[in-house]
Every structure is written in structure tokens, then in C-alpha cells.
Amino acid sequence: MAKATITATGSYKFNYDPNSAEFKEALKDYQECIERGGSISGMLMHVVHNVRQFGADRMVEGVGYLKVKGVIKGDPYSGIELEDGDPDYDYEKE
């Protein structure tokens, strides 16, 4: 049986205003539903996990919808914009 390890690397770039009503509400919801007392960086890592697993056009559990390529797919809007949509990954076989 052959074995292989593949490393996939990609970057997600977000824009957000931590003082916007939408972002404050998304952070509050995240802290209530996903991680009590969670941080902004923790919420963004949760967003990346969800986007990587399910795509950027779906609602992120406990956060809301993202703006992707200028479009918000639903309500509630999280106040977070994903700059590039789903990123391309670099792959490396070890």
C-alpha cells in the first residue's frame, strides 16, 4: 500500500470594521453560540474553517453571512468581507 502526505496552503483576506453594528452583533452571536468570551481572531479562524469546509456562499454558523465579491448572500450579514472568495491553494507532496 502506498502512502502520501499532501500539504495544502492558502490565505484568506478579510475586511471588517470592529465598530460596525453588524460586526458587533456577529461577535456577540459567536460568543454566545460557539465560544464563550471568544476573541475576534478566534471568530475569524472559525469563519476560515467554515469557508474552507463548505464554501464562502453559505452562512457561517454562529456568525452570519459574509460579503464575497461585493455580494451578501443572506441575512444576517456579519460585517465581514472576504476579499478573494475561495482562495486557490498551493499543494506540495512530501
N, CA, C and O atoms as CSV, one atom per row, in Angstrom:
chain,resi,resn,atom,element,x,y,z
A,1,MET,N,N,0.838,-1.169,0.000
A,1,MET,CA,C,0.000,0.000,0.000
A,1,MET,C,C,0.890,1.243,0.000
A,1,MET,O,O,1.807,1.350,0.815
A,2,ALA,N,N,0.628,2.163,-0.893
A,2,ALA,CA,C,1.388,3.411,-0.986
A,2,ALA,C,C,0.803,4.450,-0.036
A,2,ALA,O,O,-0.394,4.442,0.251
A,3,LYS,N,N,1.659,5.341,0.446
A,3,LYS,CA,C,1.227,6.432,1.312
A,3,LYS,C,C,1.737,7.744,0.746
A,3,LYS,O,O,2.780,7.787,0.094
A,4,ALA,N,N,0.998,8.808,0.997
A,4,ALA,CA,C,1.426,10.142,0.557
A,4,ALA,C,C,0.906,11.163,1.557
A,4,ALA,O,O,-0.157,10.980,2.150
A,5,THR,N,N,1.651,12.219,1.736
A,5,THR,CA,C,1.214,13.356,2.539
A,5,THR,C,C,1.202,14.567,1.626
A,5,THR,O,O,2.206,14.889,0.990
A,6,ILE,N,N,0.060,15.236,1.565
A,6,ILE,CA,C,-0.085,16.432,0.743
A,6,ILE,C,C,-0.348,17.607,1.678
A,6,ILE,O,O,-1.250,17.545,2.514
A,7,THR,N,N,0.423,18.665,1.545
A,7,THR,CA,C,0.223,19.872,2.330
A,7,THR,C,C,-0.450,20.909,1.438
A,7,THR,O,O,0.053,21.224,0.359
A,8,ALA,N,N,-1.589,21.442,1.887
A,8,ALA,CA,C,-2.318,22.470,1.144
A,8,ALA,C,C,-2.222,23.783,1.911
A,8,ALA,O,O,-2.530,23.832,3.102
A,9,THR,N,N,-1.797,24.841,1.238
A,9,THR,CA,C,-1.634,26.138,1.873
A,9,THR,C,C,-2.410,27.192,1.099
A,9,THR,O,O,-2.292,27.282,-0.123
A,10,GLY,N,N,-3.197,27.985,1.800
A,10,GLY,CA,C,-3.956,29.065,1.178
A,10,GLY,C,C,-4.136,30.202,2.171
A,10,GLY,O,O,-3.967,30.012,3.376
A,11,SER,N,N,-4.474,31.370,1.674
A,11,SER,CA,C,-4.665,32.535,2.536
A,11,SER,C,C,-6.052,33.125,2.323
A,11,SER,O,O,-6.572,33.137,1.207
A,12,TYR,N,N,-6.634,33.606,3.395
A,12,TYR,CA,C,-7.927,34.285,3.363
A,12,TYR,C,C,-7.704,35.716,3.832
A,12,TYR,O,O,-7.098,35.940,4.880
A,13,LYS,N,N,-8.185,36.675,3.070
A,13,LYS,CA,C,-8.048,38.089,3.435
A,13,LYS,C,C,-9.423,38.649,3.737
A,13,LYS,O,O,-10.332,38.572,2.910
A,14,PHE,N,N,-9.573,39.220,4.940
A,14,PHE,CA,C,-10.842,39.764,5.400
A,14,PHE,C,C,-10.749,41.265,5.597
A,14,PHE,O,O,-9.695,41.799,5.943
A,15,ASN,N,N,-11.861,41.931,5.374
A,15,ASN,CA,C,-12.029,43.331,5.745
A,15,ASN,C,C,-13.214,43.381,6.704
A,15,ASN,O,O,-14.238,42.737,6.477
A,16,TYR,N,N,-13.062,44.155,7.777
A,16,TYR,CA,C,-14.171,44.330,8.720
A,16,TYR,C,C,-13.927,45.585,9.538
A,16,TYR,O,O,-12.789,46.008,9.737
A,17,ASP,N,N,-15.015,46.167,10.004
A,17,ASP,CA,C,-14.951,47.315,10.896
A,17,ASP,C,C,-15.404,46.836,12.260
A,17,ASP,O,O,-16.590,46.568,12.452
A,18,PRO,N,N,-14.483,46.721,13.219
A,18,PRO,CA,C,-14.862,46.186,14.532
A,18,PRO,C,C,-15.892,47.043,15.257
A,18,PRO,O,O,-16.475,46.603,16.248
A,19,ASN,N,N,-16.124,48.276,14.769
A,19,ASN,CA,C,-17.089,49.166,15.402
A,19,ASN,C,C,-18.449,49.171,14.711
A,19,ASN,O,O,-19.375,49.837,15.174
A,20,SER,N,N,-18.580,48.429,13.601
A,20,SER,CA,C,-19.863,48.412,12.897
A,20,SER,C,C,-20.890,47.599,13.692
A,20,SER,O,O,-20.536,46.660,14.406
A,21,ALA,N,N,-22.150,47.971,13.557
A,21,ALA,CA,C,-23.221,47.264,14.266
A,21,ALA,C,C,-23.285,45.800,13.838
A,21,ALA,O,O,-23.507,44.923,14.672
A,22,GLU,N,N,-23.093,45.527,12.541
A,22,GLU,CA,C,-23.154,44.152,12.036
A,22,GLU,C,C,-22.048,43.294,12.641
A,22,GLU,O,O,-22.293,42.165,13.068
A,23,PHE,N,N,-20.835,43.833,12.676
A,23,PHE,CA,C,-19.712,43.060,13.214
A,23,PHE,C,C,-19.868,42.826,14.711
A,23,PHE,O,O,-19.603,41.729,15.202
A,24,LYS,N,N,-20.297,43.849,15.432
A,24,LYS,CA,C,-20.504,43.697,16.877
A,24,LYS,C,C,-21.550,42.615,17.158
A,24,LYS,O,O,-21.388,41.808,18.074
A,25,GLU,N,N,-22.624,42.606,16.363
A,25,GLU,CA,C,-23.668,41.595,16.543
A,25,GLU,C,C,-23.139,40.199,16.215
A,25,GLU,O,O,-23.445,39.235,16.916
A,26,ALA,N,N,-22.341,40.093,15.138
A,26,ALA,CA,C,-21.759,38.795,14.770
A,26,ALA,C,C,-20.834,38.277,15.867
A,26,ALA,O,O,-20.870,37.091,16.196
A,27,LEU,N,N,-20.009,39.149,16.432
A,27,LEU,CA,C,-19.103,38.737,17.511
A,27,LEU,C,C,-19.894,38.303,18.740
A,27,LEU,O,O,-19.556,37.306,19.379
A,28,LYS,N,N,-20.937,39.045,19.067
A,28,LYS,CA,C,-21.790,38.674,20.207
A,28,LYS,C,C,-22.427,37.295,19.978
A,28,LYS,O,O,-22.443,36.455,20.877
A,29,ASP,N,N,-22.948,37.075,18.775
A,29,ASP,CA,C,-23.553,35.780,18.451
A,29,ASP,C,C,-22.521,34.656,18.518
A,29,ASP,O,O,-22.805,33.576,19.035
A,30,TYR,N,N,-21.321,34.915,17.992
A,30,TYR,CA,C,-20.241,33.926,18.045
A,30,TYR,C,C,-19.936,33.564,19.499
A,30,TYR,O,O,-19.796,32.390,19.842
A,31,GLN,N,N,-19.837,34.588,20.344
A,31,GLN,CA,C,-19.512,34.359,21.754
A,31,GLN,C,C,-20.627,33.627,22.486
A,31,GLN,O,O,-20.359,32.895,23.439
A,32,GLU,N,N,-21.868,33.811,22.061
A,32,GLU,CA,C,-22.992,33.123,22.696
A,32,GLU,C,C,-23.169,31.698,22.177
A,32,GLU,O,O,-23.521,30.796,22.937
A,33,CYS,N,N,-22.924,31.499,20.882
A,33,CYS,CA,C,-23.234,30.208,20.248
A,33,CYS,C,C,-22.042,29.268,20.093
A,33,CYS,O,O,-22.205,28.050,20.167
A,34,ILE,N,N,-20.855,29.812,19.882
A,34,ILE,CA,C,-19.702,28.979,19.521
A,34,ILE,C,C,-18.651,28.940,20.621
A,34,ILE,O,O,-18.246,27.859,21.049
A,35,GLU,N,N,-18.201,30.109,21.087
A,35,GLU,CA,C,-17.110,30.146,22.075
A,35,GLU,C,C,-17.343,31.275,23.076
A,35,GLU,O,O,-17.164,32.447,22.747
A,36,ARG,N,N,-17.733,30.928,24.272
A,36,ARG,CA,C,-17.961,31.948,25.313
A,36,ARG,C,C,-16.720,32.815,25.493
A,36,ARG,O,O,-15.618,32.308,25.699
A,37,GLY,N,N,-16.915,34.122,25.412
A,37,GLY,CA,C,-15.799,35.039,25.586
A,37,GLY,C,C,-14.786,34.995,24.457
A,37,GLY,O,O,-13.667,35.481,24.622
A,38,GLY,N,N,-15.149,34.425,23.312
A,38,GLY,CA,C,-14.221,34.281,22.188
A,38,GLY,C,C,-13.728,35.616,21.648
A,38,GLY,O,O,-14.394,36.643,21.775
A,39,SER,N,N,-12.555,35.577,21.047
A,39,SER,CA,C,-11.912,36.772,20.511
A,39,SER,C,C,-12.255,36.971,19.033
A,39,SER,O,O,-12.822,36.088,18.389
A,40,ILE,N,N,-11.906,38.132,18.515
A,40,ILE,CA,C,-12.081,38.401,17.089
A,40,ILE,C,C,-11.252,37.414,16.274
A,40,ILE,O,O,-11.747,36.869,15.287
A,41,SER,N,N,-10.009,37.174,16.664
A,41,SER,CA,C,-9.177,36.243,15.894
A,41,SER,C,C,-9.753,34.833,15.943
A,41,SER,O,O,-9.694,34.107,14.950
A,42,GLY,N,N,-10.307,34.439,17.079
A,42,GLY,CA,C,-10.955,33.136,17.174
A,42,GLY,C,C,-12.153,33.044,16.246
A,42,GLY,O,O,-12.375,32.014,15.610
A,43,MET,N,N,-12.932,34.133,16.169
A,43,MET,CA,C,-14.087,34.148,15.281
A,43,MET,C,C,-13.643,34.058,13.826
A,43,MET,O,O,-14.249,33.335,13.035
A,44,LEU,N,N,-12.585,34.792,13.466
A,44,LEU,CA,C,-12.099,34.744,12.080
A,44,LEU,C,C,-11.563,33.352,11.733
A,44,LEU,O,O,-11.736,32.894,10.604
A,45,MET,N,N,-10.921,32.678,12.679
A,45,MET,CA,C,-10.467,31.304,12.420
A,45,MET,C,C,-11.665,30.372,12.236
A,45,MET,O,O,-11.620,29.461,11.410
A,46,HIS,N,N,-12.728,30.595,12.998
A,46,HIS,CA,C,-13.966,29.833,12.834
A,46,HIS,C,C,-14.550,30.073,11.439
A,46,HIS,O,O,-15.020,29.140,10.787
A,47,VAL,N,N,-14.516,31.324,10.990
A,47,VAL,CA,C,-15.003,31.670,9.646
A,47,VAL,C,C,-14.176,30.936,8.591
A,47,VAL,O,O,-14.740,30.346,7.669
A,48,VAL,N,N,-12.849,30.964,8.716
A,48,VAL,CA,C,-11.977,30.282,7.752
A,48,VAL,C,C,-12.285,28.783,7.719
A,48,VAL,O,O,-12.383,28.193,6.643
A,49,HIS,N,N,-12.434,28.179,8.875
A,49,HIS,CA,C,-12.754,26.748,8.925
A,49,HIS,C,C,-14.040,26.466,8.150
A,49,HIS,O,O,-14.095,25.527,7.357
A,50,ASN,N,N,-15.069,27.274,8.378
A,50,ASN,CA,C,-16.348,27.059,7.700
A,50,ASN,C,C,-16.258,27.316,6.208
A,50,ASN,O,O,-16.818,26.560,5.414
A,51,VAL,N,N,-15.559,28.376,5.814
A,51,VAL,CA,C,-15.405,28.682,4.388
A,51,VAL,C,C,-14.618,27.577,3.698
A,51,VAL,O,O,-14.969,27.163,2.593
A,52,ARG,N,N,-13.566,27.102,4.335
A,52,ARG,CA,C,-12.758,26.028,3.743
A,52,ARG,C,C,-13.578,24.750,3.585
A,52,ARG,O,O,-13.453,24.056,2.576
A,53,GLN,N,N,-14.405,24.438,4.563
A,53,GLN,CA,C,-15.183,23.200,4.521
A,53,GLN,C,C,-16.406,23.283,3.604
A,53,GLN,O,O,-16.708,22.331,2.884
A,54,PHE,N,N,-17.113,24.424,3.630
A,54,PHE,CA,C,-18.432,24.497,2.993
A,54,PHE,C,C,-18.558,25.542,1.896
A,54,PHE,O,O,-19.579,25.588,1.210
A,55,GLY,N,N,-17.536,26.390,1.713
A,55,GLY,CA,C,-17.606,27.443,0.702
A,55,GLY,C,C,-18.022,28.771,1.308
A,55,GLY,O,O,-18.587,28.829,2.400
A,56,ALA,N,N,-17.731,29.830,0.579
A,56,ALA,CA,C,-17.947,31.183,1.096
A,56,ALA,C,C,-19.368,31.684,0.894
A,56,ALA,O,O,-19.732,32.729,1.432
A,57,ASP,N,N,-20.176,30.962,0.132
A,57,ASP,CA,C,-21.517,31.462,-0.171
A,57,ASP,C,C,-22.587,30.969,0.803
A,57,ASP,O,O,-23.770,31.245,0.607
A,58,ARG,N,N,-22.191,30.246,1.845
A,58,ARG,CA,C,-23.139,29.747,2.839
A,58,ARG,C,C,-23.009,30.531,4.135
A,58,ARG,O,O,-21.991,31.178,4.379
A,59,MET,N,N,-24.039,30.471,4.961
A,59,MET,CA,C,-23.984,31.138,6.248
A,59,MET,C,C,-22.978,30.441,7.155
A,59,MET,O,O,-22.924,29.212,7.203
A,60,VAL,N,N,-22.189,31.222,7.868
A,60,VAL,CA,C,-21.244,30.684,8.847
A,60,VAL,C,C,-21.985,30.568,10.174
A,60,VAL,O,O,-22.479,31.562,10.707
A,61,GLU,N,N,-22.058,29.352,10.699
A,61,GLU,CA,C,-22.792,29.099,11.936
A,61,GLU,C,C,-22.286,29.992,13.062
A,61,GLU,O,O,-21.083,30.078,13.308
A,62,GLY,N,N,-23.215,30.652,13.741
A,62,GLY,CA,C,-22.876,31.495,14.881
A,62,GLY,C,C,-22.285,32.834,14.508
A,62,GLY,O,O,-21.903,33.602,15.391
A,63,VAL,N,N,-22.197,33.143,13.203
A,63,VAL,CA,C,-21.592,34.402,12.759
A,63,VAL,C,C,-22.515,35.135,11.783
A,63,VAL,O,O,-22.828,36.306,11.996
A,64,GLY,N,N,-22.947,34.471,10.733
A,64,GLY,CA,C,-23.793,35.091,9.715
A,64,GLY,C,C,-23.168,34.948,8.340
A,64,GLY,O,O,-22.230,34.175,8.145
A,65,TYR,N,N,-23.699,35.704,7.394
A,65,TYR,CA,C,-23.208,35.669,6.013
A,65,TYR,C,C,-22.057,36.634,5.813
A,65,TYR,O,O,-21.985,37.679,6.461
A,66,LEU,N,N,-21.160,36.276,4.914
A,66,LEU,CA,C,-20.042,37.132,4.529
A,66,LEU,C,C,-20.403,37.894,3.265
A,66,LEU,O,O,-21.295,37.500,2.513
A,67,LYS,N,N,-19.697,38.988,3.048
A,67,LYS,CA,C,-19.762,39.660,1.753
A,67,LYS,C,C,-18.631,39.080,0.922
A,67,LYS,O,O,-17.474,39.106,1.340
A,68,VAL,N,N,-18.961,38.555,-0.258
A,68,VAL,CA,C,-17.965,37.952,-1.135
A,68,VAL,C,C,-18.116,38.560,-2.513
A,68,VAL,O,O,-19.185,38.484,-3.120
A,69,LYS,N,N,-17.040,39.168,-3.011
A,69,LYS,CA,C,-17.044,39.824,-4.317
A,69,LYS,C,C,-18.189,40.826,-4.420
A,69,LYS,O,O,-18.850,40.927,-5.454
A,70,GLY,N,N,-18.415,41.571,-3.327
A,70,GLY,CA,C,-19.429,42.617,-3.295
A,70,GLY,C,C,-20.850,42.147,-3.051
A,70,GLY,O,O,-21.769,42.967,-3.034
A,71,VAL,N,N,-21.058,40.851,-2.862
A,71,VAL,CA,C,-22.413,40.305,-2.717
A,71,VAL,C,C,-22.579,39.660,-1.339
A,71,VAL,O,O,-21.710,38.919,-0.879
A,72,ILE,N,N,-23.701,39.953,-0.693
A,72,ILE,CA,C,-24.077,39.310,0.562
A,72,ILE,C,C,-25.221,38.360,0.225
A,72,ILE,O,O,-26.265,38.795,-0.262
A,73,LYS,N,N,-25.030,37.058,0.482
A,73,LYS,CA,C,-25.978,36.029,0.049
A,73,LYS,C,C,-27.204,35.881,0.944
A,73,LYS,O,O,-28.150,35.190,0.565
A,74,GLY,N,N,-27.215,36.513,2.130
A,74,GLY,CA,C,-28.364,36.342,3.008
A,74,GLY,C,C,-28.282,37.213,4.240
A,74,GLY,O,O,-27.406,38.069,4.365
A,75,ASP,N,N,-29.195,36.983,5.128
A,75,ASP,CA,C,-29.298,37.746,6.360
A,75,ASP,C,C,-29.219,36.761,7.527
A,75,ASP,O,O,-29.860,35.713,7.450
A,76,PRO,N,N,-28.496,37.023,8.573
A,76,PRO,CA,C,-27.858,38.269,8.948
A,76,PRO,C,C,-26.470,38.425,8.322
A,76,PRO,O,O,-25.735,37.453,8.150
A,77,TYR,N,N,-26.134,39.674,7.986
A,77,TYR,CA,C,-24.805,39.998,7.473
A,77,TYR,C,C,-23.864,40.167,8.650
A,77,TYR,O,O,-24.191,40.849,9.621
A,78,SER,N,N,-22.699,39.547,8.566
A,78,SER,CA,C,-21.732,39.523,9.670
A,78,SER,C,C,-20.860,40.770,9.775
A,78,SER,O,O,-20.188,40.969,10.787
A,79,GLY,N,N,-20.862,41.605,8.747
A,79,GLY,CA,C,-19.941,42.744,8.738
A,79,GLY,C,C,-18.552,42.356,8.285
A,79,GLY,O,O,-17.625,43.160,8.383
A,80,ILE,N,N,-18.384,41.134,7.790
A,80,ILE,CA,C,-17.078,40.632,7.344
A,80,ILE,C,C,-17.097,40.452,5.840
A,80,ILE,O,O,-18.000,39.825,5.286
A,81,GLU,N,N,-16.086,41.012,5.182
A,81,GLU,CA,C,-15.942,40.845,3.738
A,81,GLU,C,C,-14.733,39.954,3.467
A,81,GLU,O,O,-13.638,40.195,3.974
A,82,LEU,N,N,-14.953,38.924,2.662
A,82,LEU,CA,C,-13.874,38.052,2.214
A,82,LEU,C,C,-13.413,38.587,0.872
A,82,LEU,O,O,-14.177,38.580,-0.093
A,83,GLU,N,N,-12.172,39.052,0.797
A,83,GLU,CA,C,-11.684,39.744,-0.398
A,83,GLU,C,C,-11.718,38.905,-1.661
A,83,GLU,O,O,-12.213,39.366,-2.689
A,84,ASP,N,N,-11.207,37.688,-1.610
A,84,ASP,CA,C,-10.970,36.924,-2.836
A,84,ASP,C,C,-11.918,35.758,-3.052
A,84,ASP,O,O,-11.695,34.964,-3.967
A,85,GLY,N,N,-12.961,35.621,-2.256
A,85,GLY,CA,C,-13.794,34.430,-2.361
A,85,GLY,C,C,-13.011,33.225,-1.889
A,85,GLY,O,O,-12.241,33.325,-0.934
A,86,ASP,N,N,-13.189,32.111,-2.526
A,86,ASP,CA,C,-12.452,30.911,-2.159
A,86,ASP,C,C,-11.052,30.971,-2.761
A,86,ASP,O,O,-10.921,31.048,-3.983
A,87,PRO,N,N,-9.993,30.937,-1.933
A,87,PRO,CA,C,-8.635,31.083,-2.464
A,87,PRO,C,C,-8.162,29.830,-3.186
A,87,PRO,O,O,-8.670,28.730,-2.966
A,88,ASP,N,N,-7.189,30.025,-4.042
A,88,ASP,CA,C,-6.506,28.889,-4.637
A,88,ASP,C,C,-5.489,28.393,-3.610
A,88,ASP,O,O,-4.890,29.185,-2.882
A,89,TYR,N,N,-5.307,27.100,-3.564
A,89,TYR,CA,C,-4.346,26.510,-2.636
A,89,TYR,C,C,-3.087,26.107,-3.383
A,89,TYR,O,O,-3.130,25.737,-4.556
A,90,ASP,N,N,-1.970,26.186,-2.684
A,90,ASP,CA,C,-0.711,25.635,-3.193
A,90,ASP,C,C,-0.575,24.245,-2.578
A,90,ASP,O,O,-0.763,24.074,-1.374
A,91,TYR,N,N,-0.252,23.268,-3.395
A,91,TYR,CA,C,-0.130,21.894,-2.927
A,91,TYR,C,C,1.310,21.438,-3.029
A,91,TYR,O,O,2.021,21.771,-3.977
A,92,GLU,N,N,1.726,20.673,-2.042
A,92,GLU,CA,C,3.081,20.138,-2.030
A,92,GLU,C,C,3.018,18.704,-1.524
A,92,GLU,O,O,2.450,18.432,-0.466
A,93,LYS,N,N,3.599,17.803,-2.280
A,93,LYS,CA,C,3.668,16.407,-1.851
A,93,LYS,C,C,4.963,16.202,-1.091
A,93,LYS,O,O,6.040,16.578,-1.554
A,94,GLU,N,N,4.841,15.597,0.086
A,94,GLU,CA,C,6.034,15.333,0.914
A,94,GLU,C,C,6.511,13.923,0.691
A,94,GLU,O,O,7.500,13.504,1.293
